[in-house]
Amino acid sequence: MSLSKLIKVSFNSLLKYKGRTFLMMLGIIIGIATLTVVVAMTKGAQNKIMQNVQNFGPNSVMISAGGGKAWGPADEHTTTLTLEDVTAIKESVNGIKYIAPFTMHLEQDIVYGNKYATCVIVGVTPEWADAWQWYAEKGDFISDEDVSSLSKNCVLGQTIVKELFGNQDPIGETVRINNTNFKVIGIMKKRGTSPIGMDMDSRITIPLPTAMRRLFNITHIGMLRLYLVDPNRLDEVTKSVASILRERHHITPPEEDDFRVTNSIAIAKTVQGVSQTLVILLGLLSLVALLIGGIVIANIMFISVNERRKEIGIRRAFGARARDIMNQFLVEALIITTSGGIIGTILGIAMSKGIAFVKKMPVAISWEPFAIAIVFSMLVGVLSGLQPAKRAASLDPVEAIRG
Amino acid sequence: MIELKNITKTYKKDNSLEVNVLKGVSLEIKKGEFVAIMAPSGMGKSTLMNIIGCLDKPTGGTYFLDGTEVDKLNDDELSHIRNKKIGFIFQSFNLLPVSTSLENVELPLIYSSGNVDLKHRVKSVLESVGLADRLHYRPSELSGGQQQRVAIARALVNDPAIILADEPTGNLDTTSSEEIMAIFKKLNQEGRTIVIVTHEPDIARQAKRTINMKDGKIISDVVIPQ
């Protein structure tokens, strides 16, 4: 019996029993649709997070004052990181292209006219722009002269520009921060979201000494960013920075560090680890759904083999070999699960798009769920169809034809 | 062409009580014969039919079909014989209920490897039994006589040498029965070997040879002079 005849016969008999065919397909459709949505959503989330990690910068090391494991800006009141630490690192660690100490001050009010906004103030040196690869889109960035003269110039992030100025050009205007007037000299390029979900465009940069002495009266810095010559040396640099700081701060393990040092690869790994766990969990869930779908198919097929005994007998009487009968039932199961898989994928993609639209969540549609769906549903087809097909083939023709 | 030697058939019931349906049947049927096997119901004539048709295997004895010893063939070879050499016709028609006349008649062709023009062959066979206008009807939309004619077309579609009919008129009225028997006579005139199992003397009388069975044995074998 040729393959084309086999497929035709199986297809025809499925079409004759549309209701049953649909019921058998349903389990697979639900399982595959779930799988598709899960993959699309987790991949979407992962892509977004990886984009944020990209925003962090691919070849940089960040040092932040204060111990612990949580990542994020340093607590302003932690005084453990100083400019002397920065000098020591600069002198003894190789492979640093740019080094940028900075302070971060969260939840600061900025006022322009009768409008105000909440922002993050960052005290920086000119190298900060190079270390972040993040420059002024319009106007100027903080210069050496701003630093040496403790100038009251500032550069605004785009979210703040939008909130305070709308469409008006802010350059040359005066804003008030902490009861001090600052002159806007530039606007930063748009940057997006940080790995921990902060809006990086609601920042205002001012000269580092201005922040330390004029505004906040501190002698410590919050953070330090290194931009490396060679991204392959991320781990090496991260380790040597840690050991220098431990030495300078007189920390001997297992004593806890009073600083945190991390790099983009480490952050990416953490993020991926979390979403990997999620993918595995949800993936298992949809596999269970598929498994149940397979069991349903196997059961309905057993019943169907019983109901179609007469048909099997008739086919045998007119020349069907035992294996023709077996192949027919197996191909029927395969057609059911494969088309269920295809329908499920399409449904899953539609649902993902719907979720993306309604819930404003990122989804990534890719070829992988489709391939997985086809492979899995064919596997389910073979596994669930095999036993019923064997039963059908082993029926005694004389017995079968009696019905 | 058909040669049965001392064929026995024993069924084991659930409580291991053995039932001897055939108790040593020897029989020879030559090419082109028209044979009626007569027996009361439940006396093993269907079993004999199934054995001749290679659908069932005897418990003992030997069966030669065209010189081949059938007992020694495997499932694939038996299926091939059923497909090419035998055309079955049943009392209850045994058509696939959800399929049209065309699809039912096409069935044996699905399992043969020949490179026949399928649609054309199926249509011409259905035309030859007078059903050219019922190609797309389902069995439930046809009369009993028409259904049996679809079944005959199905038996003929692969041009088998032997037609085996098990009570072919058992479910039909007199007119339809006569139509069916007329078809058998015509097929026999064309050279086909026909074996009919029946318990109706009127039907048996129309064959050229009548074999009477009782209690699993042949009790008479009469050639009717034409």
Interface residues (C-beta under 8 A of the other chain):
Chain A: M1 S2 K5 V9 N12 K16 Y17 K310 E311 G313 I314 R315 R316 A317 F318 G319 A320 R321 A322 R323 D324 P397 V398 I401
Chain B: N50 G53 L55 D56 D75 D76 S79 H80 R82 N83 K84 F88 F90 N94 L95 L96 V98 S99 E103 L107 P108 I110 Y111 S112 S113 R154 N158
